[in-house]
C-alpha cells in the first residue's frame, strides 16, 4: 500500500495481503498480547510507522526489478505519508490491538484520486473510530488510504536493525521483542501411507 507502482497490483497487492494477514487471526492476537507481555505500546506517539512496519515484516519482500518496491515503501512511510494520516492509522491500529477490543481483523485498501493533494484516509483522518468499521461487519476495521498517483522512483533504506529504534522522551529504547505464533509442519499423507505399506510388506516377507 502507499501508491507503489502500479496501484492495486504487484507490490501494492503484496503489502496489502501482508498487512491483512498480520492484523487478523493469531498474528493479531500476538500483537494484541504484546503490550501486556512487554509493556510496549506499538502505536503510541513514540512509535513511527516505518519502524513498526520493519519490525513486524509489513513491507514488500519480493523482487519487482527494476522497481525498488521495498525502498519505495519505506520512503513513502517516512517522507510522503503526512503526520496527520500516520496518526490516524496508528489510532485505528492502537484500538484494534487493545486487550478488550472486539475487533477480529483490520483490512487495508488503497485507491487513487487525482484531486487529492496528500495521502489521507477515507473517511477523513479525524473521523470517529466507528466510521472506520466495515459497514457489514462491526468486528472489522477498514484502513482505506487515498493517494494522488503512483510514486515516483524514490527510495529509502529500511530502518537499521541495531541503531534506528523508537525511543521515549528521554531517549530510552522502548522496543521489546515480539513473540509470534509458532507452527509445526505436518507430515504428508504419502509419508504415512508409505510407512504403513512398508510395515505390511515387512510382515509379508517375515511370514514367508
DRENMAR-531248 format. One record per atom (N, C-alpha, C): atom name; y negated, x negated, z; residue in one letter. Coordinates in steps of 0.05 Angstrom, whole numbers, m for minus. Layout:
<sites>
+----+--------+--------+--------+---+
|  a |      v |      u |      w | r |
+----+--------+--------+--------+---+
| CA |      Y |      X |      Z | A |
...
+----+--------+--------+--------+---+
</sites>
This chain:
<sites>
+----+--------+--------+--------+---+
|  a |      v |      u |      w | r |
+----+--------+--------+--------+---+
|  N |     23 |    m17 |      0 | X |
| CA |      0 |      0 |      0 | X |
|  C |    m25 |    m18 |      0 | X |
|  N |    m48 |     m6 |     m7 | X |
| CA |    m72 |    m23 |     m7 | X |
|  C |    m81 |    m30 |    m34 | X |
|  N |    m76 |    m13 |    m54 | X |
| CA |    m84 |    m17 |    m81 | X |
|  C |    m74 |    m43 |    m93 | X |
|  N |    m49 |    m50 |    m87 | X |
| CA |    m36 |    m72 |   m101 | X |
|  C |    m31 |    m62 |   m130 | X |
|  N |    m22 |    m79 |   m147 | X |
| CA |    m22 |    m72 |   m176 | X |
|  C |      7 |    m69 |   m186 | X |
|  N |     14 |    m47 |   m198 | X |
| CA |     m2 |    m22 |   m202 | X |
|  C |      2 |     m4 |   m178 | X |
|  N |    m18 |     13 |   m172 | X |
| CA |    m16 |     33 |   m151 | X |
|  C |      7 |     52 |   m156 | X |
|  N |     24 |     55 |   m137 | X |
| CA |     47 |     73 |   m140 | X |
|  C |     72 |     60 |   m151 | X |
|  N |     71 |     35 |   m158 | X |
| CA |     95 |     22 |   m168 | X |
|  C |     96 |     m7 |   m159 | X |
|  N |    118 |    m21 |   m165 | X |
| CA |    121 |    m49 |   m158 | X |
|  C |    117 |    m54 |   m129 | X |
|  N |     99 |    m73 |   m122 | X |
| CA |     94 |    m80 |    m94 | X |
|  C |     84 |    m57 |    m77 | X |
|  N |     68 |    m39 |    m89 | X |
| CA |     59 |    m15 |    m74 | X |
|  C |     83 |      1 |    m64 | X |
|  N |    102 |      6 |    m83 | X |
| CA |    126 |     21 |    m75 | X |
|  C |    142 |      7 |    m54 | X |
|  N |    144 |    m20 |    m55 | X |
| CA |    159 |    m34 |    m35 | X |
|  C |    146 |    m33 |     m8 | X |
|  N |    119 |    m37 |     m6 | X |
| CA |    107 |    m37 |     20 | X |
|  C |    107 |     m9 |     32 | X |
|  N |    104 |     12 |     16 | X |
| CA |    106 |     39 |     27 | X |
|  C |    133 |     45 |     38 | X |
|  N |    154 |     37 |     23 | X |
| CA |    182 |     41 |     32 | X |
|  C |    187 |     25 |     58 | X |
|  N |    176 |      1 |     60 | X |
| CA |    179 |    m15 |     84 | X |
|  C |    166 |     m2 |    108 | X |
|  N |    141 |      7 |    104 | X |
| CA |    126 |     19 |    126 | X |
|  C |    140 |     45 |    135 | X |
|  N |    149 |     61 |    116 | X |
| CA |    163 |     86 |    123 | X |
|  C |    188 |     80 |    139 | X |
|  N |    202 |     58 |    133 | X |
| CA |    226 |     51 |    147 | X |
|  C |    219 |     40 |    175 | X |
|  N |    198 |     25 |    177 | X |
| CA |    190 |     13 |    203 | X |
|  C |    181 |     35 |    223 | X |
|  N |    169 |     56 |    213 | X |
| CA |    158 |     76 |    230 | X |
|  C |    175 |    102 |    230 | X |
|  N |    200 |     98 |    231 | X |
| CA |    219 |    121 |    233 | X |
|  C |    245 |    111 |    246 | X |
|  N |    260 |    129 |    256 | X |
| CA |    287 |    123 |    267 | X |
|  C |    287 |    102 |    289 | X |
|  N |    307 |     85 |    289 | X |
| CA |    310 |     65 |    310 | X |
|  C |    288 |     45 |    310 | X |
|  N |    276 |     39 |    287 | X |
| CA |    254 |     20 |    286 | X |
|  C |    229 |     31 |    301 | X |
|  N |    223 |     57 |    296 | X |
| CA |    201 |     70 |    310 | X |
|  C |    206 |     69 |    341 | X |
|  N |    231 |     74 |    348 | X |
| CA |    238 |     73 |    377 | X |
|  C |    234 |     46 |    389 | X |
|  N |    240 |     25 |    373 | X |
| CA |    236 |     m3 |    382 | X |
|  C |    206 |     m8 |    386 | X |
|  N |    190 |      0 |    367 | X |
| CA |    161 |     m4 |    370 | X |
|  C |    150 |     13 |    394 | X |
|  N |    161 |     36 |    397 | X |
| CA |    153 |     54 |    419 | X |
|  C |    160 |     42 |    446 | X |
|  N |    183 |     29 |    448 | X |
| CA |    191 |     17 |    473 | X |
|  C |    179 |    m10 |    479 | X |
|  N |    165 |    m22 |    459 | X |
| CA |    155 |    m49 |    462 | X |
|  C |    135 |    m52 |    485 | X |
|  N |    116 |    m33 |    486 | X |
| CA |     95 |    m35 |    507 | X |
|  C |    108 |    m33 |    535 | X |
|  N |    127 |    m14 |    538 | X |
| CA |    140 |    m11 |    564 | X |
|  C |    155 |    m36 |    572 | X |
|  N |    167 |    m50 |    553 | X |
| CA |    183 |    m73 |    559 | X |
|  C |    166 |    m98 |    564 | X |
|  N |    144 |   m100 |    549 | X |
| CA |    128 |   m125 |    550 | X |
|  C |    100 |   m122 |    559 | X |
|  N |     89 |    m98 |    559 | X |
| CA |     61 |    m94 |    567 | X |
|  C |     42 |    m97 |    544 | X |
|  N |     52 |   m103 |    520 | X |
| CA |     34 |   m108 |    497 | X |
|  C |     30 |    m82 |    481 | X |
|  N |      5 |    m74 |    477 | X |
| CA |     m2 |    m51 |    461 | X |
|  C |     m8 |    m60 |    433 | X |
|  N |     10 |    m56 |    414 | X |
| CA |      7 |    m67 |    388 | X |
|  C |    m18 |    m58 |    372 | X |
|  N |    m28 |    m35 |    379 | X |
| CA |    m50 |    m23 |    363 | X |
|  C |    m75 |    m19 |    379 | X |
|  N |    m80 |    m35 |    400 | X |
| CA |   m105 |    m33 |    415 | X |
|  C |   m127 |    m49 |    400 | X |
|  N |   m151 |    m50 |    412 | X |
| CA |   m173 |    m62 |    398 | X |
|  C |   m171 |    m93 |    395 | X |
|  N |   m152 |   m105 |    410 | X |
| CA |   m149 |   m134 |    408 | X |
|  C |   m131 |   m142 |    385 | X |
|  N |   m117 |   m123 |    374 | X |
| CA |    m98 |   m129 |    353 | X |
|  C |   m109 |   m124 |    325 | X |
|  N |   m103 |   m142 |    306 | X |
| CA |   m112 |   m139 |    278 | X |
|  C |    m87 |   m130 |    262 | X |
|  N |    m92 |   m111 |    244 | X |
| CA |    m70 |   m101 |    228 | X |
|  C |    m56 |   m123 |    212 | X |
|  N |    m71 |   m142 |    201 | X |
| CA |    m59 |   m163 |    185 | X |
|  C |    m38 |   m178 |    202 | X |
|  N |    m45 |   m183 |    227 | X |
| CA |    m27 |   m198 |    244 | X |
|  C |     m3 |   m182 |    252 | X |
|  N |     m7 |   m156 |    260 | X |
| CA |     15 |   m139 |    267 | X |
|  C |     33 |   m135 |    243 | X |
|  N |     22 |   m131 |    219 | X |
| CA |     38 |   m128 |    195 | X |
|  C |     55 |   m152 |    190 | X |
|  N |     45 |   m176 |    195 | X |
| CA |     61 |   m200 |    191 | X |
|  C |     84 |   m201 |    211 | X |
|  N |     78 |   m194 |    236 | X |
| CA |     98 |   m196 |    257 | X |
|  C |    121 |   m176 |    253 | X |
|  N |    115 |   m152 |    243 | X |
| CA |    136 |   m132 |    240 | X |
|  C |    148 |   m132 |    212 | X |
|  N |    139 |   m150 |    195 | X |
| CA |    151 |   m152 |    168 | X |
|  C |    140 |   m131 |    149 | X |
|  N |    116 |   m121 |    153 | X |
| CA |    105 |   m100 |    136 | X |
|  C |     88 |   m112 |    114 | X |
|  N |    102 |   m124 |     94 | X |
| CA |     88 |   m136 |     71 | X |
|  C |    108 |   m138 |     48 | X |
|  N |     99 |   m141 |     24 | X |
| CA |    117 |   m144 |      1 | X |
|  C |    132 |   m170 |      3 | X |
|  N |    159 |   m169 |      0 | X |
| CA |    175 |   m193 |      3 | X |
|  C |    188 |   m202 |    m23 | X |
|  N |    188 |   m184 |    m43 | X |
| CA |    200 |   m191 |    m69 | X |
|  C |    181 |   m207 |    m87 | X |
|  N |    192 |   m219 |   m107 | X |
| CA |    177 |   m235 |   m126 | X |
|  C |    166 |   m217 |   m149 | X |
|  N |    140 |   m216 |   m151 | X |
| CA |    127 |   m200 |   m172 | X |
|  C |    111 |   m218 |   m191 | X |
|  N |    120 |   m242 |   m195 | X |
| CA |    106 |   m261 |   m211 | X |
|  C |     99 |   m249 |   m239 | X |
|  N |     74 |   m254 |   m248 | X |
| CA |     54 |   m272 |   m237 | X |
|  C |     35 |   m259 |   m216 | X |
|  N |     41 |   m234 |   m208 | X |
| CA |     25 |   m221 |   m188 | X |
|  C |     33 |   m231 |   m160 | X |
|  N |     14 |   m243 |   m146 | X |
| CA |     20 |   m254 |   m119 | X |
|  C |     16 |   m232 |    m98 | X |
|  N |     35 |   m213 |    m98 | X |
| CA |     32 |   m189 |    m82 | X |
|  C |     30 |   m193 |    m53 | X |
|  N |     45 |   m212 |    m42 | X |
| CA |     45 |   m216 |    m13 | X |
|  C |     17 |   m226 |     m4 | X |
|  N |      6 |   m246 |    m18 | X |
| CA |    m20 |   m257 |    m11 | X |
|  C |    m42 |   m236 |    m16 | X |
|  N |    m39 |   m220 |    m36 | X |
| CA |    m59 |   m199 |    m42 | X |
|  C |    m60 |   m178 |    m19 | X |
|  N |    m36 |   m172 |     m9 | X |
| CA |    m34 |   m152 |     13 | X |
|  C |    m49 |   m162 |     38 | X |
|  N |    m45 |   m187 |     45 | X |
| CA |    m59 |   m198 |     68 | X |
|  C |    m89 |   m201 |     64 | X |
|  N |    m97 |   m207 |     39 | X |
| CA |   m125 |   m207 |     32 | X |
|  C |   m137 |   m179 |     35 | X |
|  N |   m122 |   m159 |     26 | X |
| CA |   m132 |   m132 |     29 | X |
|  C |   m136 |   m124 |     58 | X |
|  N |   m116 |   m130 |     75 | X |
| CA |   m118 |   m123 |    103 | X |
|  C |   m141 |   m138 |    117 | X |
|  N |   m146 |   m162 |    109 | X |
| CA |   m166 |   m179 |    123 | X |
|  C |   m194 |   m176 |    111 | X |
|  N |   m196 |   m174 |     85 | X |
| CA |   m223 |   m175 |     72 | X |
|  C |   m232 |   m149 |     59 | X |
|  N |   m214 |   m131 |     52 | X |
| CA |   m221 |   m107 |     37 | X |
|  C |   m222 |    m82 |     54 | X |
|  N |   m202 |    m79 |     71 | X |
| CA |   m200 |    m55 |     88 | X |
|  C |   m223 |    m54 |    108 | X |
|  N |   m240 |    m34 |    107 | X |
| CA |   m262 |    m32 |    126 | X |
|  C |   m252 |    m29 |    155 | X |
|  N |   m268 |    m39 |    174 | X |
| CA |   m261 |    m38 |    202 | X |
|  C |   m256 |     m9 |    211 | X |
|  N |   m273 |     10 |    201 | X |
| CA |   m270 |     38 |    209 | X |
|  C |   m243 |     49 |    200 | X |
|  N |   m234 |     41 |    176 | X |
| CA |   m208 |     51 |    166 | X |
|  C |   m185 |     38 |    181 | X |
|  N |   m188 |     12 |    186 | X |
| CA |   m168 |     m2 |    202 | X |
|  C |   m165 |     11 |    229 | X |
|  N |   m187 |     18 |    242 | X |
| CA |   m186 |     30 |    268 | X |
|  C |   m174 |     58 |    267 | X |
|  N |   m179 |     72 |    245 | X |
| CA |   m168 |     99 |    242 | X |
|  C |   m138 |     98 |    239 | X |
|  N |   m128 |     78 |    224 | X |
| CA |    m99 |     74 |    221 | X |
|  C |    m86 |     67 |    247 | X |
|  N |    m99 |     48 |    262 | X |
| CA |    m89 |     40 |    288 | X |
|  C |    m88 |     63 |    307 | X |
|  N |   m108 |     81 |    306 | X |
| CA |   m109 |    104 |    324 | X |
|  C |    m84 |    122 |    319 | X |
|  N |    m77 |    126 |    294 | X |
| CA |    m53 |    143 |    288 | X |
|  C |    m28 |    129 |    297 | X |
|  N |    m25 |    103 |    291 | X |
| CA |     m1 |     89 |    299 | X |
|  C |      2 |     86 |    329 | X |
|  N |    m21 |     82 |    342 | X |
| CA |    m20 |     79 |    371 | X |
|  C |    m10 |    105 |    384 | X |
|  N |    m18 |    128 |    373 | X |
| CA |     m9 |    153 |    384 | X |
|  C |     20 |    158 |    377 | X |
|  N |     29 |    149 |    354 | X |
| CA |     57 |    153 |    345 | X |
|  C |     76 |    138 |    363 | X |
|  N |     68 |    115 |    374 | X |
| CA |     87 |     99 |    389 | X |
|  C |     83 |    102 |    420 | X |
|  N |     66 |    120 |    429 | X |
| CA |     64 |    124 |    458 | X |
|  C |     90 |    135 |    468 | X |
|  N |     98 |    129 |    493 | X |
| CA |    125 |    135 |    503 | X |
|  C |    132 |    165 |    501 | X |
|  N |    113 |    183 |    506 | X |
| CA |    119 |    212 |    506 | X |
|  C |    111 |    225 |    480 | X |
|  N |    108 |    210 |    459 | X |
| CA |     99 |    222 |    433 | X |
|  C |    122 |    239 |    421 | X |
|  N |    115 |    262 |    410 | X |
| CA |    135 |    279 |    397 | X |
|  C |    139 |    270 |    368 | X |
|  N |    124 |    251 |    358 | X |
| CA |    126 |    242 |    331 | X |
|  C |    152 |    228 |    325 | X |
|  N |    165 |    235 |    304 | X |
| CA |    191 |    223 |    296 | X |
|  C |    189 |    205 |    272 | X |
|  N |    166 |    206 |    258 | X |
| CA |    162 |    188 |    235 | X |
|  C |    133 |    188 |    227 | X |
|  N |    125 |    165 |    215 | X |
| CA |     98 |    163 |    203 | X |
|  C |    104 |    157 |    173 | X |
|  N |     92 |    172 |    156 | X |
| CA |     96 |    169 |    127 | X |
|  C |     70 |    159 |    114 | X |
|  N |     72 |    141 |     96 | X |
| CA |     49 |    127 |     84 | X |
|  C |     46 |    134 |     54 | X |
|  N |     21 |    137 |     46 | X |
| CA |     15 |    144 |     18 | X |
|  C |    m10 |    128 |      9 | X |
|  N |    m12 |    122 |    m16 | X |
| CA |    m37 |    111 |    m27 | X |
|  C |    m43 |    124 |    m53 | X |
|  N |    m69 |    129 |    m58 | X |
| CA |    m77 |    142 |    m83 | X |
|  C |   m104 |    131 |    m92 | X |
|  N |   m108 |    132 |   m118 | X |
| CA |   m133 |    122 |   m130 | X |
|  C |   m154 |    145 |   m133 | X |
|  N |   m179 |    137 |   m129 | X |
| CA |   m201 |    155 |   m134 | X |
|  C |   m225 |    138 |   m142 | X |
|  N |   m233 |    139 |   m167 | X |
| CA |   m254 |    121 |   m177 | X |
|  C |   m281 |    126 |   m163 | X |
|  N |   m284 |    149 |   m150 | X |
| CA |   m310 |    156 |   m139 | X |
|  C |   m315 |    144 |   m111 | X |
|  N |   m293 |    133 |    m98 | X |
| CA |   m297 |    122 |    m71 | X |
|  C |   m309 |     94 |    m73 | X |
|  N |   m324 |     87 |    m52 | X |
| CA |   m336 |     60 |    m51 | X |
|  C |   m319 |     41 |    m35 | X |
|  N |   m305 |     51 |    m14 | X |
| CA |   m289 |     34 |      3 | X |
|  C |   m263 |     49 |     10 | X |
|  N |   m242 |     35 |     15 | X |
| CA |   m217 |     48 |     23 | X |
|  C |   m221 |     64 |     49 | X |
|  N |   m210 |     89 |     49 | X |
| CA |   m212 |    106 |     72 | X |
|  C |   m188 |    124 |     73 | X |
|  N |   m185 |    137 |     96 | X |
| CA |   m163 |    156 |     98 | X |
|  C |   m171 |    184 |     89 | X |
|  N |   m151 |    200 |     82 | X |
| CA |   m155 |    228 |     77 | X |
|  C |   m135 |    243 |     94 | X |
|  N |   m144 |    261 |    111 | X |
| CA |   m172 |    268 |    118 | X |
|  C |   m189 |    245 |    127 | X |
|  N |   m215 |    249 |    130 | X |
| CA |   m233 |    226 |    136 | X |
|  C |   m225 |    211 |    162 | X |
|  N |   m233 |    186 |    163 | X |
| CA |   m225 |    168 |    185 | X |
|  C |   m229 |    180 |    213 | X |
|  N |   m251 |    195 |    217 | X |
| CA |   m257 |    204 |    244 | X |
|  C |   m247 |    232 |    250 | X |
|  N |   m228 |    242 |    234 | X |
| CA |   m217 |    268 |    238 | X |
|  C |   m199 |    269 |    263 | X |
|  N |   m195 |    292 |    276 | X |
| CA |   m177 |    294 |    298 | X |
|  C |   m149 |    286 |    290 | X |
|  N |   m134 |    275 |    309 | X |
| CA |   m107 |    266 |    302 | X |
|  C |    m90 |    289 |    290 | X |
|  N |    m95 |    313 |    300 | X |
| CA |    m79 |    336 |    290 | X |
|  C |    m82 |    340 |    259 | X |
|  N |   m105 |    331 |    248 | X |
| CA |   m109 |    334 |    219 | X |
|  C |    m91 |    315 |    203 | X |
|  N |    m80 |    295 |    216 | X |
| CA |    m63 |    276 |    201 | X |
|  C |    m33 |    283 |    202 | X |
|  N |    m27 |    306 |    215 | X |
| CA |      1 |    315 |    216 | X |
|  C |     10 |    326 |    189 | X |
|  N |     35 |    322 |    182 | X |
| CA |     47 |    334 |    159 | X |
|  C |     44 |    364 |    161 | X |
|  N |     32 |    378 |    142 | X |
| CA |     28 |    407 |    144 | X |
|  C |     54 |    423 |    148 | X |
|  N |     76 |    411 |    139 | X |
| CA |    102 |    425 |    141 | X |
|  C |    120 |    414 |    164 | X |
|  N |    110 |    393 |    177 | X |
| CA |    127 |    381 |    199 | X |
|  C |    108 |    369 |    219 | X |
|  N |    104 |    382 |    241 | X |
| CA |     85 |    373 |    262 | X |
|  C |     95 |    349 |    277 | X |
|  N |    119 |    339 |    270 | X |
| CA |    130 |    315 |    283 | X |
|  C |    126 |    290 |    265 | X |
|  N |    113 |    294 |    243 | X |
| CA |    107 |    271 |    225 | X |
|  C |     77 |    267 |    221 | X |
|  N |     69 |    242 |    224 | X |
| CA |     41 |    236 |    216 | X |
|  C |     40 |    227 |    187 | X |
|  N |     18 |    232 |    174 | X |
| CA |     13 |    222 |    147 | X |
|  C |    m10 |    202 |    148 | X |
|  N |     m5 |    178 |    137 | X |
| CA |    m27 |    159 |    133 | X |
|  C |    m32 |    158 |    103 | X |
|  N |    m53 |    172 |     94 | X |
| CA |    m59 |    174 |     65 | X |
|  C |    m84 |    157 |     60 | X |
|  N |    m80 |    134 |     47 | X |
| CA |   m102 |    116 |     41 | X |
|  C |   m113 |    120 |     13 | X |
|  N |   m139 |    124 |     11 | X |
| CA |   m151 |    128 |    m16 | X |
|  C |   m166 |    102 |    m23 | X |
|  N |   m160 |     92 |    m47 | X |
| CA |   m173 |     67 |    m56 | X |
|  C |   m186 |     72 |    m83 | X |
|  N |   m205 |     55 |    m90 | X |
| CA |   m220 |     58 |   m115 | X |
|  C |   m204 |     51 |   m140 | X |
|  N |   m189 |     28 |   m138 | X |
| CA |   m175 |     19 |   m162 | X |
|  C |   m156 |     m4 |   m153 | X |
|  N |   m138 |    m12 |   m171 | X |
| CA |   m120 |    m35 |   m164 | X |
|  C |   m137 |    m60 |   m157 | X |
|  N |   m126 |    m77 |   m140 | X |
| CA |   m141 |   m101 |   m132 | X |
|  C |   m143 |   m121 |   m154 | X |
|  N |   m164 |   m137 |   m152 | X |
| CA |   m167 |   m160 |   m170 | X |
|  C |   m148 |   m182 |   m160 | X |
|  N |   m146 |   m203 |   m175 | X |
| CA |   m126 |   m224 |   m168 | X |
|  C |   m138 |   m243 |   m147 | X |
|  N |   m139 |   m233 |   m122 | X |
| CA |   m147 |   m250 |   m100 | X |
|  C |   m127 |   m248 |    m78 | X |
|  N |   m122 |   m271 |    m64 | X |
| CA |   m101 |   m271 |    m44 | X |
|  C |   m109 |   m287 |    m19 | X |
|  N |    m93 |   m285 |      1 | X |
| CA |    m98 |   m299 |     26 | X |
|  C |    m71 |   m304 |     39 | X |
|  N |    m67 |   m328 |     50 | X |
| CA |    m42 |   m335 |     63 | X |
|  C |    m37 |   m317 |     87 | X |
|  N |    m11 |   m311 |     93 | X |
| CA |     m5 |   m295 |    117 | X |
|  C |    m15 |   m310 |    142 | X |
|  N |    m18 |   m295 |    164 | X |
| CA |    m26 |   m309 |    189 | X |
|  C |     m6 |   m331 |    196 | X |
|  N |    m16 |   m352 |    208 | X |
| CA |      1 |   m374 |    216 | X |
|  C |     19 |   m366 |    239 | X |
|  N |     45 |   m372 |    236 | X |
| CA |     65 |   m363 |    256 | X |
|  C |     59 |   m374 |    284 | X |
|  N |     49 |   m399 |    285 | X |
| CA |     45 |   m412 |    310 | X |
|  C |     18 |   m409 |    323 | X |
|  N |     m3 |   m409 |    306 | X |
| CA |    m31 |   m412 |    317 | X |
|  C |    m48 |   m387 |    314 | X |
|  N |    m42 |   m370 |    294 | X |
| CA |    m60 |   m347 |    289 | X |
|  C |    m51 |   m322 |    304 | X |
|  N |    m53 |   m322 |    330 | X |
| CA |    m44 |   m300 |    346 | X |
|  C |    m67 |   m282 |    354 | X |
|  N |    m61 |   m257 |    361 | X |
| CA |    m80 |   m239 |    372 | X |
|  C |    m85 |   m247 |    402 | X |
|  N |   m110 |   m246 |    410 | X |
| CA |   m117 |   m254 |    438 | X |
|  C |   m135 |   m233 |    451 | X |
|  N |   m136 |   m234 |    478 | X |
| CA |   m154 |   m216 |    492 | X |
|  C |   m182 |   m226 |    494 | X |
|  N |   m199 |   m213 |    509 | X |
| CA |   m228 |   m221 |    510 | X |
|  C |   m232 |   m249 |    522 | X |
|  N |   m212 |   m259 |    537 | X |
| CA |   m214 |   m285 |    549 | X |
|  C |   m200 |   m307 |    532 | X |
|  N |   m190 |   m299 |    509 | X |
| CA |   m177 |   m318 |    491 | X |
|  C |   m148 |   m323 |    498 | X |
|  N |   m136 |   m306 |    515 | X |
| CA |   m108 |   m309 |    522 | X |
|  C |    m90 |   m295 |    502 | X |
|  N |    m68 |   m309 |    495 | X |
| CA |    m49 |   m298 |    476 | X |
|  C |    m36 |   m273 |    488 | X |
|  N |    m38 |   m251 |    473 | X |
| CA |    m27 |   m225 |    483 | X |
|  C |     m2 |   m217 |    469 | X |
|  N |      8 |   m233 |    451 | X |
| CA |     32 |   m225 |    435 | X |
|  C |     57 |   m231 |    451 | X |
|  N |     76 |   m212 |    448 | X |
| CA |    102 |   m215 |    460 | X |
|  C |    124 |   m209 |    439 | X |
|  N |    147 |   m222 |    441 | X |
| CA |    168 |   m217 |    421 | X |
|  C |    176 |   m188 |    420 | X |
|  N |    181 |   m178 |    396 | X |
| CA |    190 |   m151 |    392 | X |
|  C |    221 |   m150 |    389 | X |
|  N |    234 |   m133 |    404 | X |
| CA |    263 |   m131 |    403 | X |
|  C |    271 |   m109 |    384 | X |
|  N |    282 |   m116 |    361 | X |
| CA |    290 |    m97 |    341 | X |
|  C |    319 |    m87 |    346 | X |
|  N |    326 |    m64 |    336 | X |
| CA |    354 |    m54 |    340 | X |
|  C |    374 |    m73 |    326 | X |
|  N |    396 |    m77 |    339 | X |
| CA |    417 |    m93 |    327 | X |
|  C |    436 |    m76 |    311 | X |
|  N |    452 |    m89 |    294 | X |
| CA |    471 |    m74 |    278 | X |
|  C |    496 |    m90 |    274 | X |
|  N |    518 |    m77 |    269 | X |
| CA |    544 |    m90 |    264 | X |
|  C |    554 |    m84 |    236 | X |
|  N |    565 |   m104 |    223 | X |
| CA |    576 |    m99 |    197 | X |
|  C |    603 |    m85 |    199 | X |
|  N |    607 |    m65 |    183 | X |
| CA |    633 |    m51 |    183 | X |
|  C |    653 |    m66 |    166 | X |
|  N |    678 |    m64 |    174 | X |
| CA |    700 |    m75 |    158 | X |
|  C |    705 |    m55 |    135 | X |
|  N |    710 |    m66 |    112 | X |
| CA |    714 |    m48 |     89 | X |
|  C |    740 |    m34 |     91 | X |
|  N |    742 |    m11 |     79 | X |
| CA |    766 |      5 |     79 | X |
|  C |    788 |    m10 |     64 | X |
|  N |    781 |    m26 |     44 | X |
| CA |    800 |    m41 |     29 | X |
|  C |    813 |    m62 |     47 | X |
|  N |    796 |    m74 |     64 | X |
| CA |    807 |    m94 |     82 | X |
|  C |    827 |    m82 |    101 | X |
|  N |    822 |    m58 |    111 | X |
| CA |    840 |    m45 |    129 | X |
|  C |    867 |    m38 |    116 | X |
|  N |    864 |    m26 |     91 | X |
| CA |    888 |    m18 |     77 | X |
|  C |    905 |    m42 |     69 | X |
|  N |    892 |    m64 |     63 | X |
| CA |    907 |    m88 |     55 | X |
|  C |    923 |    m99 |     78 | X |
|  N |    911 |    m96 |    103 | X |
| CA |    925 |   m106 |    127 | X |
|  C |    950 |    m88 |    132 | X |
|  N |    946 |    m62 |    128 | X |
| CA |    968 |    m43 |    132 | X |
|  C |    991 |    m49 |    112 | X |
|  N |    983 |    m53 |     87 | X |
| CA |   1003 |    m58 |     66 | X |
|  C |   1017 |    m84 |     71 | X |
|  N |   1003 |   m104 |     81 | X |
| CA |   1015 |   m130 |     87 | X |
|  C |   1036 |   m127 |    109 | X |
|  N |   1029 |   m110 |    129 | X |
| CA |   1047 |   m106 |    152 | X |
|  C |   1072 |    m92 |    142 | X |
|  N |   1068 |    m71 |    124 | X |
| CA |   1091 |    m57 |    113 | X |
|  C |   1110 |    m75 |     98 | X |
|  N |   1097 |    m92 |     81 | X |
| CA |   1113 |   m110 |     64 | X |
|  C |   1128 |   m130 |     81 | X |
|  N |   1116 |   m139 |    103 | X |
| CA |   1129 |   m158 |    121 | X |
|  C |   1153 |   m145 |    135 | X |
|  N |   1150 |   m119 |    142 | X |
| CA |   1172 |   m105 |    155 | X |
|  C |   1195 |   m101 |    135 | X |
|  N |   1189 |    m95 |    110 | X |
| CA |   1209 |    m92 |     90 | X |
|  C |   1225 |   m118 |     86 | X |
|  N |   1209 |   m140 |     85 | X |
| CA |   1222 |   m165 |     80 | X |
|  C |   1240 |   m173 |    104 | X |
|  N |   1232 |   m166 |    128 | X |
| CA |   1247 |   m173 |    152 | X |
|  C |   1273 |   m157 |    152 | X |
|  N |   1272 |   m132 |    142 | X |
| CA |   1296 |   m115 |    141 | X |
|  C |   1317 |   m127 |    122 | X |
|  N |   1307 |   m138 |    100 | X |
| CA |   1325 |   m150 |     81 | X |
|  C |   1338 |   m174 |     93 | X |
+----+--------+--------+--------+---+
</sites>
